[in-house]
Each structure stands twice: as structure tokens, then as C-alpha cells.
Amino acid sequence: MRRPVQRRAGRARAPRRDLQVEGLTIAFGGVKAATGVSFTAKAGEITSLIGPNGAGKTTVLNMLCGFYR
């Protein structure tokens, strides 16, 4: 059985904001891995990125995390 999480008094929680992505593009050599990717992930909601193998899903997540610049 899980215990409820206790919060420390006096600590304010930062407001949640949506993640908005517009026109994300990357190419490796002459191969375009992702072109013009745009989406909004609403705060507090579950958002998925779906597509076939090789569609660039992991590449998009790596760009968002700063792995690719």
C-alpha cells in the first residue's frame, strides 16, 4: 500500500505550462529526418508521438531534449 506524499509547507508549486513546438526540422547529410514538426502537449495531459519505424519519433524527442543542436 502506498503512503500519500507529504508536501513541505511554504513551498509553492510552479505553474504548469503547455509545450508548444512549431516547425521543428533536422537533416543528417541530405536525409531529412524530420521536417516541419508541430504539436502542442497540454500541461497535465498525456500526449503521444506515434508513427511507423523510421518516421523520426526518437529524433524529434532528442531535438526537444537538446541532444541535437
C-alpha positions as CSV (number, residue, x, y, z in Angstrom):
1,M,0.0,0.0,0.0
2,R,1.4,3.4,-1.0
3,R,1.6,6.2,1.5
4,P,0.4,9.7,0.4
5,V,3.2,12.1,-0.5
6,Q,3.6,14.8,2.1
7,R,4.4,18.3,0.8
8,R,6.6,20.7,2.7
9,A,4.9,23.8,4.0
10,G,5.8,27.1,2.4
11,R,6.9,25.6,-1.0
12,A,4.9,27.0,-3.8
13,R,4.5,24.8,-6.9
14,A,5.5,26.3,-10.2
15,P,2.6,26.7,-12.6
16,R,2.4,24.1,-15.4
17,R,2.7,25.4,-19.0
18,D,1.9,23.7,-22.3
19,L,4.8,22.6,-24.5
20,Q,4.3,24.1,-28.0
21,V,6.6,23.0,-30.9
22,E,6.4,24.7,-34.3
23,G,8.4,23.9,-37.5
24,L,11.0,21.6,-36.0
25,T,13.3,20.3,-38.8
26,I,16.6,18.4,-38.9
27,A,18.6,16.7,-41.6
28,F,21.6,14.3,-41.5
29,G,23.6,14.9,-44.6
30,G,21.0,15.1,-47.3
31,V,18.4,13.0,-45.5
32,K,15.6,14.9,-43.8
33,A,14.8,13.1,-40.6
34,A,12.0,15.4,-39.5
35,T,10.5,18.3,-41.4
36,G,8.1,21.0,-40.1
37,V,7.1,19.0,-37.0
38,S,4.5,21.0,-35.0
39,F,2.4,20.0,-32.0
40,T,1.2,21.2,-28.6
41,A,1.4,19.0,-25.4
42,K,-1.1,20.3,-22.9
43,A,0.0,20.6,-19.3
44,G,-1.3,17.8,-17.1
45,E,-2.4,15.7,-20.1
46,I,-0.8,12.6,-21.8
47,T,0.5,13.2,-25.3
48,S,1.9,10.6,-27.6
49,L,4.1,10.7,-30.6
50,I,3.2,7.9,-33.0
51,G,4.4,6.7,-36.4
52,P,6.0,3.8,-38.2
53,N,9.6,2.7,-37.7
54,G,12.0,5.3,-39.2
55,A,9.5,8.1,-39.1
56,G,11.7,10.3,-36.8
57,K,9.9,10.0,-33.4
58,T,13.1,9.4,-31.4
59,T,14.9,12.2,-33.4
60,V,12.1,14.7,-32.5
61,L,12.4,13.7,-28.8
62,N,16.2,14.0,-29.0
63,M,15.9,17.5,-30.5
64,L,13.4,18.6,-27.8
65,C,15.9,17.3,-25.1
66,G,18.8,19.2,-26.7
67,F,20.7,16.1,-27.8
68,Y,20.8,17.5,-31.3
69,R,21.5,21.2,-31.9
